[in-house]
């Protein structure tokens, strides 16, 4: 069995075993995204946006960026979040909420500043967001599973039924392996998302609504 097939089988197992966690995180992301968009409507006016953010600054979000730059930025952020999630998985959850709130607020900015801004923003977001948002969710799941491994390893190590750290690791290493598999999968999704965001999302939105001007 080659390495690709082994990884595929491991990934399928990891996704199945953590299905409820992943679905729950996805629901949380979407809920926070919608709430951030809706609840910010009463506080964001054109005057406020123009005072705090230049129209060009927000509209620059639609400017094409280099795919490699996007991948490095998102990938590095994901790796850091994953590693520091050993601290009770808090960074994994905070990162998910942070991204959801930012995307929701940005949607409201476009709604205020640009004709058909809300719809335009969603159309822009969909092509790469399918992969990038999923990667964000999977990264958070991987971070939580990483902390779960540490928690179960410590419990096994302290258990009278386990003889030392080596045996405790053998009993719990499957969780660590699943965590790593999920993290690798999230990076693959980011590799796919980066060129789409850089070269497809903007032209696609402009094809439907025309260029953004501000």
Steps between C-alpha positions, in 0.01 A plus 500: 500500500657831391527804724220690322255215556608467863449870558163492323380216724634672811334827402164334439526332841599829666212688339251230600623478859487878541191563287289648779781734605557621143129552432462684831790732418360565153160590646671726755699675227196565282292617797768746618554620141129577460471658846803724442353614170147559630581649840754743354240646261365744759849623590658531159397794288661641189635796702652274763661273242637791302643652819658184635581316176560660165273361230809399305633311801196279519464466125864395478375170644393418145843570354680190371781380723780257432387141561824405675476801730141409591594139572801594714294751700206265560712188536739652754210635703340157500821327611552745788139458611534122486819489706383740773169314528679274746387765748152362562401538131417866568701637202315266263160630608612864517643479147173360367295775665745772394482399134121472506456843658746665260331354193156599632606858571663530160175391338320783678765750388442404139125518549538863609769612258433325170186459287383139538790475745359221713415272209824593323697408812333159532561428131864600546533284811343179374762372246795499738301509825370148446858381544643770728216504753497120505875511562444739791244265650722194451798684653295580807385139522862384467604733783223374726588137421866581576402623845277193542804282432704681765216472752450127441875436497540663843204305637639175362848578633364561849278194491598201710410282202779652288868433543682821417484768234589263216197281556279805553616637165430170326145506634431856389717558192208428267342830607824687429525340156143603420577856610801514268297352212233767543762773507664372181157488333436862599829602338401320180174695500694825540723407207185462289341820636799731444507507117120514487496804728784663310384439144136387494290661775550862390444443126196286582338774711588766242355286222163505676500852647770696321818649653489648850569870509529715806 
